Amino acid sequence: MSESEIQKVVVQALRKQRHDFINHLQVIHGLLQLGKGQRALDYIDELAKDPRLISDALEERPSSTEEAVTDGNQRR
């Protein structure tokens, strides 16, 4: 995989992670606007336990991104 292809895969993974993060912020914001502070805290607690949220963006697409990065690092 070329370096350009690796960059595209990484950018795609980061865009997905950013999209998901913004969605979570919108949920929290909405809960707070509705006066549901405890529910917002519970939601944050749930997110903190989600291994997909804590993991590296590259781990979201192990079949493509991780292999591409590994391959790219071996070429250097």
NORBELZI-V63015 format. One line per field, one symbol per residue. ss: DSSP state (H for helix, E for strand, L for the rest). psi: psi as a letter, one per 20 degrees, with the letter a starting at -180 (. if undefined). A space follows every 50 residues. Layout:
ss->???
psi->???
//
This chain:
ss->LLHHHHHHHHHHHHHHHHHHHHHHHHHHHHHHHLLLHHHHHHHHHHHHHL HHHHLLHHHHHHHHHHHHHHHHHHHL
psi->prhghgggggggghggggggghgghhggggghhjkmghhggggggghhio hhhhrqhhihmhhggghgggghhhh.
//
